[in-house]
Amino acid sequence: MHMFTDRMKVRPGLSIIDLGGQPRLWDQLQMRATITILNLPGAIDKSSSHHDISYIEGDACNVAAINSQAFDVVFSNSVIEHVGDAGKQAAFAREVMRLG
């Protein structure tokens, strides 16, 4: 998490979306952050957190309900290998680029 925050210049006030994530991963980030977690229906563990976290159930390969460039940072850890074949992986990559 330290390497991620340094490389992405994460600072208070940035909006972050985590595609396929869980809130417990963000416990490693000391500064309070505004985070949206998008995951499949039933896959979200809404654990308590010191962050301002909102949750969206959906498919990260098609997030049409969210405007382009809606987030400062798009984060995903170990998800692309789970989204399906090369076509689904390309759709996921397009959404990552579109959202941030």
KAPEUR-V22232 format. One record per backbone hydrogen bond with DSSP energy under -1.0 kcal/mol. NH is the residue of the N-H (numbers start at 1). CO is the residue of the C=O. If there is no record, write none. Layout:
NH CO
NH CO
This chain:
5 1
6 2
7 3
8 4
10 5
14 11
16 34
17 73
18 36
19 75
20 38
25 22
28 25
29 26
35 52
36 16
37 54
38 18
39 56
43 40
47 45
52 33
53 51
54 35
56 37
58 39
62 59
66 63
69 98
70 67
71 99
72 15
73 15
75 17
82 79
89 85
90 86
91 87
92 88
93 89
94 90
95 91
96 92
97 93
98 94
99 95
100 96
